[in-house]
Amino acid sequence: MKDKLLLIWKHLKPENLQKMWLQSKWIWQYGKRYWKSMVVYTLLGIAGSGVSLVSSFISKDLIDIITGHQTGKLLSTFAAMIGFSIANILFSQASTYASTFINLKVDSEIKNDIFAKMLVTDWESLTDYHTGDLVTRWSSDASNISSGILNWIPNLVIYIFRFISALAVVLYYDPTFALFALIGIPFSAILSKPLLRRMSNNNAKSAAMNAKMYGFNQETFSNIQTIKAFDLIHFYIERLKSLQKEYIQMRMDFQKMSMLTSILMTLIGFIVSYSCYGWGIYRVWSNAITYGTMTMFLSLSGTLTSSVNSLAGLVPSAVSLTISAGRLMDIVEMPQEDYSHDDQVIAFEKDHRAEGIGIAMQDLSYSYNTGTEVFRNASMEAYPHEIVALVGPSGEGKTTMLRLILSLLQSSGGSCHVCAGDNHRTQIEMSPSTRKLFSYVPQGNTMFSGTIAENMRNVKPDATDEEIIHALQLACAWDFVEKLPDGIQSMVKERGGGFSEGQAQRLSIARALLRHSPILLLDEATSALDVATERKVLKNIMQDTYPRTCIVTTHRPTVLNICTRVYAIREKKCEVLKDEEIEKLMGDF
C-alpha cells in the first residue's frame, strides 16, 4: 500500500505537475490557432448526440404504440424513425468527412510549422539526436498533438453534453433509474488510476522504442552496401529480432494491465446493464413506466456509462499529449539560428558581387561540447580569384573550420567576417544569414533521388538547361552526362546511386557552381577523382570569369601548387606553408 501511495505521489509531485502545465501551454499555442475548427468539431459532435437522443425518443414512442396497439400513430412514428435514421447516417458521413478534412489540414500545418522550426534549430545541438528519433518526433508526436488539439477539448464538451442530456432525460422520466445507471461511475474512477499510471509510462517507453526501431531500420537500409560488404546480414537480422522482442515485451506488459482493466470494466458494465434490466422489468410490471420507456432507459444507461468511460479515457489521453509535447519541446526549444541579418547580407552581396567577396577569420577559438579544444587563436583568410587550401591529418579540424565558416558551429572567441574583395574595412560578421554567400560540397555523396536536372535546380530553381550544362562542363561532368540516353534528365538514385563516386562528386561540384555563390567550399570534394581530373576541375573553377573565392580541404597535396595559399592545421592554429614546405609535401606524397 505504501509503495502504491509513493507511486501516486510521484505523478503528483509539484515539479511534474508544473512540467505538464508548461507542456499544456505549449500545446495551447497551436490550439488557439484552430479554435474555429474546434468549435465546428464540437458542434458536429453535439448535433450527432442530439440526433441520437431524438432517435431514442422516437424509438420509445414506436414501442409504446406497438405494445399499446395505437395504430393511428404507427405509420407517422415509423416514418419519423426511418427519416431520422437516414438523417443520422447522412449527418454521420458528413461529420466524418468534415472532421477528416479538418484533421488532415491541421496535421499538415502543425507538421509544417514544427518541420520549419527543426530546420532552423542550432545544428550542433541537433546532432545530439539520432535522425530516426527526429523523424519519429516530427511524424508521430506531431500527429498526436494535432489529433489531440482537435479532439480533446471538443470531446470533453461532447461527452459532458451527452452525459448531462442523457441524465436529464432519465431523471425526468424516472429518477430511480439514474441510480442504477450511475452505479458504475465510482468503479470506473478507481480503475482509471492504475491505467493512467501505466499509460503514462507506456507512452514514454513506446515513443522511445519506436524511435529506436525507426533509427535502426533507417541506418540499415542506408548502409546496406557496407552491411553486405562486411557480411553482417545475419548480425543485423538477429539485432532486429532482439529489438522486436524488446518491443513485444514492452507492449505485452502494458497489454496485461489493459486486459485486466478491460475485463473489470466489462464486468461492471454487465452489472450495470443487468441491474437496469431488472429494475426496468420491475417498473414495467408495477405499471410505473411503459415498456418503451424501459427500452429508452436501457439505451440511455449505456450512453451514461460510455460517456463516463470516455471522460475517464481523456485523462490518459491528456498524459499522452503532454508526453508528445515534451518530446517536441526538447527539439524546437533548443537554441534557434539567427536569420535576422538576411536583408543586410542580400544588400551586401548586391553591392559587392562584381568585385567578389572574401573571408577573414582572426584569433578563432573553438571547442566541442565535450570540451575537446580544436582551435586556439587560429587565423585564416581567402579572397576573390584565389584557391586557398587547408591541409592537415584527418581529425585535426579541417571540416570543423568549414562548419565554422558556414556558422553551423559558433566560435568561442575571435572574429569571423565576410568582406568586400580584400577590403577588411567593408565587412559583415558571419552568421546563418551569410550562408547565402556560400556554395558547399561536403564529404561523401550528397546527391538526392530524382533527375540530374532536378538535383541541379534544387539550388537554383530557375536555372536553364544551358546553365546546367555549363556548370557540368566546369565540373568535368558533362563528359559522361552527355553520353547518357536521357542526358540531364537521367535519374539519380538515392545517395547518388547509379553513378560512381567520382561521377557523383563531379555532379555535386556542378550543383555548387550552378548556384553562382561568391564563395565556394570544397571539403574533400575531389577525393574520388584522379589527379588530372582534380587539377582540371580546380583550374576550370578559377578560369571562370566570375570573381569566386574558393577554399578546399584535401589530404592529397598534388594540387597544392595551383593554390594561392596553403594553410596547415598545426597545434590548433592555421599556419601558412612556404613554397619549400609545399614542395616537400608533394614530394613525399
KADAHU-V322858 format. One record per residue. N is the residue number from 1. RES is the residue in one letter. D_LAST is the distance of its C-alpha to the last C-alpha in Angstrom with 2 decimals. Layout:
n=<N | N>
res=<RES | RES>
d_last=<D_LAST | D_LAST>
This chain:
n=<1 | 2 | 3 | 4 | 5 | 6 | 7 | 8 | 9 | 10 | 11 | 12 | 13 | 14 | 15 | 16 | 17 | 18 | 19 | 20 | 21 | 22 | 23 | 24 | 25 | 26 | 27 | 28 | 29 | 30 | 31 | 32 | 33 | 34 | 35 | 36 | 37 | 38 | 39 | 40 | 41 | 42 | 43 | 44 | 45 | 46 | 47 | 48 | 49 | 50 | 51 | 52 | 53 | 54 | 55 | 56 | 57 | 58 | 59 | 60 | 61 | 62 | 63 | 64 | 65 | 66 | 67 | 68 | 69 | 70 | 71 | 72 | 73 | 74 | 75 | 76 | 77 | 78 | 79 | 80 | 81 | 82 | 83 | 84 | 85 | 86 | 87 | 88 | 89 | 90 | 91 | 92 | 93 | 94 | 95 | 96 | 97 | 98 | 99 | 100 | 101 | 102 | 103 | 104 | 105 | 106 | 107 | 108 | 109 | 110 | 111 | 112 | 113 | 114 | 115 | 116 | 117 | 118 | 119 | 120 | 121 | 122 | 123 | 124 | 125 | 126 | 127 | 128 | 129 | 130 | 131 | 132 | 133 | 134 | 135 | 136 | 137 | 138 | 139 | 140 | 141 | 142 | 143 | 144 | 145 | 146 | 147 | 148 | 149 | 150 | 151 | 152 | 153 | 154 | 155 | 156 | 157 | 158 | 159 | 160 | 161 | 162 | 163 | 164 | 165 | 166 | 167 | 168 | 169 | 170 | 171 | 172 | 173 | 174 | 175 | 176 | 177 | 178 | 179 | 180 | 181 | 182 | 183 | 184 | 185 | 186 | 187 | 188 | 189 | 190 | 191 | 192 | 193 | 194 | 195 | 196 | 197 | 198 | 199 | 200 | 201 | 202 | 203 | 204 | 205 | 206 | 207 | 208 | 209 | 210 | 211 | 212 | 213 | 214 | 215 | 216 | 217 | 218 | 219 | 220 | 221 | 222 | 223 | 224 | 225 | 226 | 227 | 228 | 229 | 230 | 231 | 232 | 233 | 234 | 235 | 236 | 237 | 238 | 239 | 240 | 241 | 242 | 243 | 244 | 245 | 246 | 247 | 248 | 249 | 250 | 251 | 252 | 253 | 254 | 255 | 256 | 257 | 258 | 259 | 260 | 261 | 262 | 263 | 264 | 265 | 266 | 267 | 268 | 269 | 270 | 271 | 272 | 273 | 274 | 275 | 276 | 277 | 278 | 279 | 280 | 281 | 282 | 283 | 284 | 285 | 286 | 287 | 288 | 289 | 290 | 291 | 292 | 293 | 294 | 295 | 296 | 297 | 298 | 299 | 300 | 301 | 302 | 303 | 304 | 305 | 306 | 307 | 308 | 309 | 310 | 311 | 312 | 313 | 314 | 315 | 316 | 317 | 318 | 319 | 320 | 321 | 322 | 323 | 324 | 325 | 326 | 327 | 328 | 329 | 330 | 331 | 332 | 333 | 334 | 335 | 336 | 337 | 338 | 339 | 340 | 341 | 342 | 343 | 344 | 345 | 346 | 347 | 348 | 349 | 350 | 351 | 352 | 353 | 354 | 355 | 356 | 357 | 358 | 359 | 360 | 361 | 362 | 363 | 364 | 365 | 366 | 367 | 368 | 369 | 370 | 371 | 372 | 373 | 374 | 375 | 376 | 377 | 378 | 379 | 380 | 381 | 382 | 383 | 384 | 385 | 386 | 387 | 388 | 389 | 390 | 391 | 392 | 393 | 394 | 395 | 396 | 397 | 398 | 399 | 400 | 401 | 402 | 403 | 404 | 405 | 406 | 407 | 408 | 409 | 410 | 411 | 412 | 413 | 414 | 415 | 416 | 417 | 418 | 419 | 420 | 421 | 422 | 423 | 424 | 425 | 426 | 427 | 428 | 429 | 430 | 431 | 432 | 433 | 434 | 435 | 436 | 437 | 438 | 439 | 440 | 441 | 442 | 443 | 444 | 445 | 446 | 447 | 448 | 449 | 450 | 451 | 452 | 453 | 454 | 455 | 456 | 457 | 458 | 459 | 460 | 461 | 462 | 463 | 464 | 465 | 466 | 467 | 468 | 469 | 470 | 471 | 472 | 473 | 474 | 475 | 476 | 477 | 478 | 479 | 480 | 481 | 482 | 483 | 484 | 485 | 486 | 487 | 488 | 489 | 490 | 491 | 492 | 493 | 494 | 495 | 496 | 497 | 498 | 499 | 500 | 501 | 502 | 503 | 504 | 505 | 506 | 507 | 508 | 509 | 510 | 511 | 512 | 513 | 514 | 515 | 516 | 517 | 518 | 519 | 520 | 521 | 522 | 523 | 524 | 525 | 526 | 527 | 528 | 529 | 530 | 531 | 532 | 533 | 534 | 535 | 536 | 537 | 538 | 539 | 540 | 541 | 542 | 543 | 544 | 545 | 546 | 547 | 548 | 549 | 550 | 551 | 552 | 553 | 554 | 555 | 556 | 557 | 558 | 559 | 560 | 561 | 562 | 563 | 564 | 565 | 566 | 567 | 568 | 569 | 570 | 571 | 572 | 573 | 574 | 575 | 576 | 577 | 578 | 579 | 580 | 581 | 582 | 583 | 584 | 585 | 586 | 587 | 588 | 589>
res=<M | K | D | K | L | L | L | I | W | K | H | L | K | P | E | N | L | Q | K | M | W | L | Q | S | K | W | I | W | Q | Y | G | K | R | Y | W | K | S | M | V | V | Y | T | L | L | G | I | A | G | S | G | V | S | L | V | S | S | F | I | S | K | D | L | I | D | I | I | T | G | H | Q | T | G | K | L | L | S | T | F | A | A | M | I | G | F | S | I | A | N | I | L | F | S | Q | A | S | T | Y | A | S | T | F | I | N | L | K | V | D | S | E | I | K | N | D | I | F | A | K | M | L | V | T | D | W | E | S | L | T | D | Y | H | T | G | D | L | V | T | R | W | S | S | D | A | S | N | I | S | S | G | I | L | N | W | I | P | N | L | V | I | Y | I | F | R | F | I | S | A | L | A | V | V | L | Y | Y | D | P | T | F | A | L | F | A | L | I | G | I | P | F | S | A | I | L | S | K | P | L | L | R | R | M | S | N | N | N | A | K | S | A | A | M | N | A | K | M | Y | G | F | N | Q | E | T | F | S | N | I | Q | T | I | K | A | F | D | L | I | H | F | Y | I | E | R | L | K | S | L | Q | K | E | Y | I | Q | M | R | M | D | F | Q | K | M | S | M | L | T | S | I | L | M | T | L | I | G | F | I | V | S | Y | S | C | Y | G | W | G | I | Y | R | V | W | S | N | A | I | T | Y | G | T | M | T | M | F | L | S | L | S | G | T | L | T | S | S | V | N | S | L | A | G | L | V | P | S | A | V | S | L | T | I | S | A | G | R | L | M | D | I | V | E | M | P | Q | E | D | Y | S | H | D | D | Q | V | I | A | F | E | K | D | H | R | A | E | G | I | G | I | A | M | Q | D | L | S | Y | S | Y | N | T | G | T | E | V | F | R | N | A | S | M | E | A | Y | P | H | E | I | V | A | L | V | G | P | S | G | E | G | K | T | T | M | L | R | L | I | L | S | L | L | Q | S | S | G | G | S | C | H | V | C | A | G | D | N | H | R | T | Q | I | E | M | S | P | S | T | R | K | L | F | S | Y | V | P | Q | G | N | T | M | F | S | G | T | I | A | E | N | M | R | N | V | K | P | D | A | T | D | E | E | I | I | H | A | L | Q | L | A | C | A | W | D | F | V | E | K | L | P | D | G | I | Q | S | M | V | K | E | R | G | G | G | F | S | E | G | Q | A | Q | R | L | S | I | A | R | A | L | L | R | H | S | P | I | L | L | L | D | E | A | T | S | A | L | D | V | A | T | E | R | K | V | L | K | N | I | M | Q | D | T | Y | P | R | T | C | I | V | T | T | H | R | P | T | V | L | N | I | C | T | R | V | Y | A | I | R | E | K | K | C | E | V | L | K | D | E | E | I | E | K | L | M | G | D | F>
d_last=<74.85 | 73.15 | 69.68 | 70.62 | 71.80 | 68.59 | 66.54 | 68.69 | 68.38 | 64.58 | 64.65 | 67.17 | 65.39 | 65.46 | 61.66 | 61.41 | 64.21 | 62.60 | 59.29 | 61.17 | 62.99 | 59.78 | 58.37 | 61.67 | 61.51 | 58.00 | 59.35 | 62.29 | 60.09 | 59.46 | 62.97 | 64.72 | 62.89 | 64.57 | 68.03 | 69.66 | 68.02 | 69.10 | 72.67 | 72.73 | 71.40 | 74.05 | 76.88 | 75.97 | 76.10 | 79.39 | 80.89 | 79.90 | 81.55 | 84.62 | 84.90 | 84.71 | 87.39 | 89.72 | 89.18 | 90.38 | 93.56 | 94.22 | 93.63 | 96.10 | 98.72 | 98.29 | 98.85 | 101.86 | 103.33 | 102.92 | 104.38 | 107.12 | 107.95 | 107.69 | 107.22 | 107.80 | 104.37 | 102.46 | 101.27 | 100.22 | 98.36 | 96.70 | 95.65 | 94.24 | 92.27 | 90.79 | 90.03 | 88.26 | 86.31 | 85.06 | 84.35 | 82.46 | 80.28 | 79.58 | 78.92 | 76.61 | 74.55 | 74.45 | 73.48 | 70.69 | 69.37 | 69.52 | 67.91 | 65.11 | 64.39 | 64.46 | 62.25 | 59.58 | 59.68 | 59.45 | 56.75 | 54.61 | 55.15 | 54.42 | 51.25 | 50.15 | 50.86 | 49.02 | 46.07 | 45.86 | 46.08 | 43.34 | 40.97 | 41.57 | 41.32 | 38.74 | 35.48 | 34.44 | 37.93 | 37.93 | 34.84 | 37.04 | 38.82 | 37.82 | 37.96 | 40.62 | 42.71 | 42.45 | 43.57 | 46.44 | 47.61 | 47.50 | 49.21 | 51.66 | 52.46 | 52.83 | 55.16 | 57.13 | 57.58 | 58.74 | 61.09 | 62.46 | 63.10 | 65.21 | 66.94 | 67.48 | 69.87 | 71.57 | 72.07 | 73.46 | 76.03 | 76.76 | 77.31 | 79.52 | 81.51 | 81.86 | 83.02 | 85.50 | 86.96 | 87.49 | 88.96 | 91.27 | 92.67 | 93.23 | 94.94 | 97.11 | 98.44 | 98.54 | 97.06 | 97.51 | 95.00 | 92.26 | 92.51 | 91.55 | 88.84 | 87.18 | 87.55 | 83.92 | 82.39 | 82.38 | 80.81 | 78.08 | 77.33 | 77.12 | 74.86 | 72.48 | 71.38 | 69.58 | 68.15 | 66.85 | 65.01 | 63.50 | 62.60 | 60.73 | 58.68 | 58.13 | 56.91 | 54.28 | 53.14 | 53.29 | 51.15 | 48.48 | 48.62 | 48.42 | 45.32 | 43.77 | 44.60 | 43.47 | 40.12 | 39.71 | 40.65 | 38.45 | 35.33 | 36.22 | 36.64 | 33.57 | 31.39 | 33.33 | 30.33 | 28.69 | 32.13 | 32.57 | 29.12 | 29.82 | 33.42 | 34.79 | 37.72 | 40.36 | 38.96 | 39.15 | 42.60 | 43.87 | 42.38 | 44.22 | 47.38 | 47.07 | 46.77 | 49.67 | 51.73 | 51.12 | 52.12 | 55.22 | 56.31 | 56.04 | 58.04 | 60.66 | 61.26 | 62.14 | 64.08 | 66.36 | 67.43 | 67.75 | 69.85 | 72.17 | 72.63 | 73.29 | 75.92 | 77.67 | 77.61 | 79.02 | 81.79 | 82.66 | 82.74 | 85.12 | 87.35 | 87.46 | 88.10 | 90.84 | 92.42 | 92.58 | 94.04 | 96.68 | 97.63 | 97.71 | 100.00 | 102.28 | 102.47 | 103.28 | 105.99 | 107.49 | 107.49 | 105.45 | 102.85 | 102.63 | 100.50 | 98.39 | 97.77 | 96.71 | 94.11 | 92.81 | 92.59 | 90.63 | 88.18 | 87.89 | 87.48 | 84.38 | 83.19 | 83.82 | 81.97 | 78.98 | 78.85 | 78.77 | 76.08 | 74.05 | 74.45 | 73.36 | 70.34 | 69.25 | 68.47 | 65.61 | 64.52 | 64.31 | 62.24 | 59.85 | 59.57 | 58.81 | 56.12 | 54.43 | 54.87 | 53.29 | 50.23 | 49.80 | 50.57 | 47.70 | 45.37 | 47.17 | 48.23 | 44.76 | 43.58 | 43.48 | 41.12 | 42.81 | 43.06 | 45.89 | 43.94 | 43.51 | 46.06 | 44.61 | 41.10 | 42.56 | 44.51 | 41.53 | 39.41 | 42.38 | 42.95 | 39.39 | 37.82 | 38.32 | 36.36 | 33.72 | 32.95 | 30.27 | 29.57 | 29.93 | 29.35 | 30.71 | 30.79 | 29.90 | 30.52 | 30.25 | 30.82 | 31.05 | 34.56 | 33.84 | 33.60 | 29.87 | 28.82 | 25.71 | 26.23 | 28.49 | 29.34 | 26.17 | 26.42 | 24.69 | 25.94 | 25.30 | 27.77 | 28.85 | 26.87 | 23.70 | 20.39 | 19.34 | 16.09 | 16.09 | 13.00 | 13.17 | 13.16 | 15.27 | 18.92 | 18.77 | 20.77 | 18.95 | 21.35 | 24.15 | 23.78 | 24.25 | 27.22 | 28.69 | 28.42 | 30.26 | 32.78 | 32.24 | 31.93 | 34.10 | 32.94 | 35.16 | 34.99 | 33.99 | 34.34 | 32.66 | 34.00 | 33.62 | 34.92 | 36.39 | 33.81 | 32.71 | 36.22 | 36.22 | 40.01 | 40.13 | 38.33 | 38.99 | 37.68 | 35.27 | 37.07 | 37.25 | 39.13 | 36.21 | 34.26 | 36.23 | 33.92 | 30.69 | 29.07 | 26.64 | 24.29 | 23.43 | 21.13 | 22.65 | 25.35 | 27.99 | 30.22 | 33.90 | 36.38 | 38.33 | 37.81 | 34.87 | 37.37 | 38.53 | 35.02 | 34.58 | 38.03 | 37.37 | 35.91 | 38.30 | 41.50 | 43.05 | 40.16 | 41.46 | 40.04 | 39.03 | 37.04 | 35.27 | 34.43 | 33.14 | 30.77 | 29.59 | 29.02 | 26.90 | 24.72 | 24.54 | 26.67 | 29.88 | 28.69 | 29.29 | 31.90 | 34.32 | 34.38 | 35.56 | 39.38 | 39.97 | 37.29 | 36.73 | 39.50 | 37.48 | 37.36 | 34.37 | 34.88 | 34.30 | 30.74 | 29.77 | 31.20 | 31.63 | 28.28 | 24.78 | 22.28 | 20.66 | 24.22 | 25.28 | 22.45 | 23.54 | 27.13 | 26.37 | 24.80 | 27.87 | 30.16 | 28.67 | 29.02 | 32.57 | 33.62 | 33.12 | 32.39 | 31.72 | 28.54 | 25.79 | 23.56 | 20.64 | 19.37 | 16.35 | 18.72 | 16.35 | 14.27 | 16.31 | 16.05 | 14.23 | 12.10 | 15.26 | 17.57 | 15.59 | 15.74 | 19.33 | 20.41 | 19.32 | 20.97 | 24.04 | 24.34 | 24.45 | 26.59 | 29.12 | 32.07 | 32.21 | 31.31 | 28.66 | 26.49 | 23.15 | 21.01 | 17.85 | 15.93 | 12.47 | 9.72 | 7.42 | 6.95 | 7.72 | 11.33 | 11.60 | 13.26 | 16.06 | 16.79 | 19.81 | 18.65 | 15.81 | 17.11 | 15.48 | 17.73 | 18.72 | 22.02 | 23.33 | 22.97 | 20.98 | 19.88 | 19.08 | 16.04 | 16.93 | 15.50 | 14.31 | 12.39 | 10.78 | 9.96 | 8.56 | 6.25 | 5.26 | 5.52 | 3.82 | 0.00>
